[in-house]
Amino acid sequence: FRPQHLEAQANLAQVLRAAFGDDVVDHYHHAAQWEISETDRVVTDFELQRLLHDSTVALGAECSCFATFVADSSEASYRFVVDCDPAWWHRYREAGCIRHDPWLAYARGHSEPAHTSELSVLTPEAQMAVDLAREAGFVAALLVPAHSSVHDGRVSLLTLGHSDPGHFHGSRVPSR
């Protein structure tokens, strides 16, 4: 994370912890950290895909997307691994959604998990990215950002999705 975001992150962390409890926030934070450490160990794309699928199922989601990108570069560098309909990724990429994705924007400036239902979508382009994600099964989605401690601008985002709009709220959130 970037130092200028510390106060905003601390405030968001307090709100999320008050709303969901320490156990839920800690669970998703640790899940993202685990995903990153496991990704570093993975050798092939097949193994990475299988790891993502197994994690998706273990966390009670129906679909997921793991994105890693450099947030502070003029030449954006992205890598996506998806455990959902791959046609979504092609539509998303062709529509240029990476530049306007509100979920990636959230991950750039925050380190705490969040439900996508709590985020504002301010532009038609951002709404298109959300609509495409919903069509791919991310009706309810939980964002789990993780910032690299090694590379200041590298951000990863695990997005867990489910077709049930209330899946990640309340008692349906998987516990540690």
JOVEN-V533058 format. One record per helix or strand of 2 or more residues. SS is the DSSP state (hx for helix, st for strand). FROM is the first residue (numbers start at 1). LEN is the number of residues. If there is no record, write none. Layout:
BEGIN
ss->SS from->FROM len->LEN
ss->SS from->FROM len->LEN
END
This chain:
BEGIN
ss->hx from->3 len->18
ss->hx from->22 len->20
ss->hx from->45 len->14
ss->st from->63 len->8
ss->st from->78 len->6
ss->hx from->86 len->9
ss->hx from->97 len->3
ss->hx from->102 len->8
ss->st from->114 len->2
ss->hx from->116 len->3
ss->hx from->124 len->12
ss->st from->140 len->8
ss->st from->154 len->9
ss->hx from->170 len->3
END
